[in-house]
Amino acid sequence: MKRLRLLLAFPLLVLVAAVYAAEPVPPAAPTFAAITAPATLAAHRTFVFVHGAWAGGWHFRKIDPLLTAHGHKVWRPTLTGLGERVHLASPAIHLSTHIDDIVNTILWEDLHDVVLVGHSYGGLVITGVMDRIPDRIGQVIFLDAIVPNDGESMNAAFGVPETDVKGDFIVPGWVKPGKPIPYDVPHPANTLREPVSFQNPAALKLPATFVLYVEAGKKPEEARFYRFYQRAQARGWSLRTLEANHNPQWFKPAELAALLEDIVAANPERPHR
């Protein structure tokens, strides 16, 4: 009887399988892999992202899985007093504190040939890191970032009066408590006032790229960070542009990740020194 049931059920199973086989398969959604051609993929690298003011490592969490999927290692530490470390906020935090944050991440995690990426205020931080441990860095990428001269603070680099000061912090209008986590938080004002050192000969020789973000419909000369694009050009750095607002890591993560891979592909990994 059992054998008979199986024989009777078999034609029904075949019919069901045929129906499913005839159903059209919907096309897969575009992926990061589709944006970056296999022939142009960079060798596996170690990226260390340094976020901008008011932000945190969470700013680059959309970039992280895209690069990791291609075999890269990604570190996105949060600077003291910001992001999930906001409980450490204090007027005692200076630029040198944030430089120490990144230097110690690289040293304690024993990272070598790092692709050091700084966004906005993060350009000031990575400049200090370059000066301190150039032997651990393979190349640097400034994403719409401050490019300070030796002995220059962020306030001096922009050349405009300090605004939105509330006590010991910079609190622009969009930084408001009570938003769903994660959110931007008040930024320690002393980090914008302390000058950075950039005079280590080895740091000056590191391969560097500046990426200028240009909003749709605008010329590069109209971009807020164009002055730093010009500084990078004067230093002989590689130059790129990306049509985006100041935060493509949120709104165009696949395009930004592909651009980063294209940049590092032009600079092969160097052996540990």
N, C-alpha and C positions, 0 to 999 in steps of 0.2 A: 504493500500500500504506500509506504514511504517513497519507494522508487517511482511509483506511478505519479505521486504528487509532484515530485521533482521534474518528471518528464512533461507534465502538464504546465508547470510554472515556467519552464525554460523559454517557450515562445513569447510569453509576456515580458520576460526580462530582456529579450532581444529587441522587442518592440520599443520598450522604454528607453533602452540605450540608443536606439536609432533616432528617437525623437530628440534626445538631448544632444546627440552629435549634429543634428540638423540645425540647432539653435545657433544664431550668429554670435560670435565672441566679441564683446565690446572692446574697442581699442584701449590699450593701457594709457594711463595719464602720463604726460611728459615727465621725465625724471632728470635729475642733475647729470646722470650718465649720458643722457641724450644731448645735453647742452655741450658737454666737453667731449670732443672726438678722442677715441682711444689713442690715436697716434700722437696726440699732444699732451697726454697726461704726464705730470711731473713724477719723478721718483718719489718714494715715500719720504716725507719730511716731518719735522717737528715744528708746529706753529705755536707761538705764544702770543695771545691777543691781549692788548692793553686798552681798556675801554676809556671813554672820555669822562668829562666832569659830570657830576650828579648821577652817574650810571653805576654799572656793576658788570661782573663777568656774564651775567644773564643777557646782556645786550647782544652777545654773539652766540647764543645757544641755538639759533637757527642755522648758523654757519657750521657749527661743530659736527653734526651728523653728516653733512654733505661732504666735508673733507675726510672725516673718519671712514666713510663708505668707500673712499678711494685709497685707503690704507695709510693715510696720514695720522699723526698723533696731534691732538689739539689740547692746549692748556689755555684756560681763560680765567686767570686769578682775578679776584676782586680786590681793589685797593682799600686800604684801611679807612674805616669810617663811612664807607659807601656800600650800596647793595645789601647783601645779607650780613655785612660787617658794620652796619650803621650803628649798632650798639656801642661801637668803639669811637664814635664821632667825638672830636675834641679839638679845641684851638691849638693843641700841641702838635697836631698833624701838619707837616710841611711837605714840600715837594720831595725832599730827601727821604721822608717816610715812605712815600709811594715808590720811589726808586728802589729802596731797600726791599719792598714787597716783591718786586719783580726779580731783582738780583737773587734774593734768597730762594724764590721758587725755582729758578734755573739751577742754582748751586745745590740745594737740598734734594732736588729731583734728579740731579746729575744729568742735565740736558746739555747736548752738544749740537753744534751746527744749527742753531735755532733760527727759524724764520720769525723775526721779531716784528710784530705788527702793532702800530699805534694809531688810534682814531682820535681826532680832535685834540683835546688836552693830553691824550695819551702820547702824542708826538713829543711833548716836553719830557714825559717820563722815560720813553724809550731812548731819547737822546742821552739822558743821564745814565741809563743802563749800558748804552754803547760805550760811554766814556769809562765805565767801571770794569766791565768784563767783555771786552771785544773778542777775546779768544773763544768765547762760548757761542758767538753769533755768526751765522753763515751769511745772512743778509737781512736788511731791514726794509719795511714797507710802511710808508706814512699814508694813511687813509684820510684825506681831507683834514690834515692835521697841522698843528703848530710845528714849524721848523725854526727853532730858536738858534740864535748865535751864542757863542760862548759868553757866559756872564749875563744872559738875558732871562728875565722872568716872562711868564705868560702875559701879564699886564703890559710889560714893556714891549713884547713882541707885537701885540695888537695896537699898542700906541693910543689907547683910548682910556678915559677915566673908568675906574671901577664902579660898577652899578649893582643894584639889587643886594646891597650888603645889609644883613640883619645880624647884628652882633658879630660873631666870629665866623659867620657862614655866608655864602652867596646863595640867595634863594630867589630865582627868577619866578615869574608869574605861573609857569606851568608846573612848578614843583609844589604840590599841595598834599597834605596828609590825608589819610582816609581812603586813598585809592586802593584797588585790589593789588595785592602783591603779585609780581614785582613792579616797582615804580621808582622813578628818580627821586633822590633825596637831597637835602641841602649839602652844598660842597664846602669843605674847609677853606676859608679865604686865604690862609697863609700859604697854601700850595701854589696860589697864583702870584704870590709876591716874592717867593724865593728864587734867586737866579740859578741857572743850571750850568754845570761845567761841561764843556765840549772842546777839549784840547788834546786828548790822548791821540798820538799819531796813528795808532792802530785803529782807533774808532773812525778816524777821518777817511780811512781807506776801505771801510766796509762797503760792499755793494748795496746801493740804496735806490729805492723807487718811490716816487710821489704820485699818488692817484688823486686827481682833482674831481670832485663831484660837481656836475653842472646840471642844473634843473632844466627840464624840457623848455625849449623856446628861448633860452638865454645863451649868451656868449660866455666863453671861459673867463674873459676879462670882467664879467659881472659877478662871478662867483665870489663868495665871501673869503675863501681861502686862496684866492688867486695870488696874493702877495707871497704866499709860502710856496706855491708852484713856481714862481719866479726865482725864489731863493734856491729851490732845488735845482732848477735849470742852471743857475749860476754856479752851482757846485758840481755840475756835470752828472747829476743823477739821471736815471731813467725816468721818463714821464709818461703817465697814462691819464686818460679821462674816462669817466663813467657818467652816463646820463642818469642822474638820480638826485634826490634831496640829500640832506646831511646824514641820513640813516638807512642806507640800502641794506644793511644787515637785517633790518626788519622787513622792508618792502620789496627788495630784490635780492634775496639771499642766494638763489641759484646763480644769478648773473655775477654777483660779487665773488662767490666761491670759484667760479670758472675763471674769472680774471686773476684771482690770487694764484691759481694753479698755472695759468699761462705765464705769470711773472716769475714764479720759482722755477719753471721749466727752463727759463733762459739762464739760470744760475745753478749749475750742477752742485750737488752736495760735495763738501770738502772733507777730507779725513780729519779726525780729531787731532788737535794740536796740543 
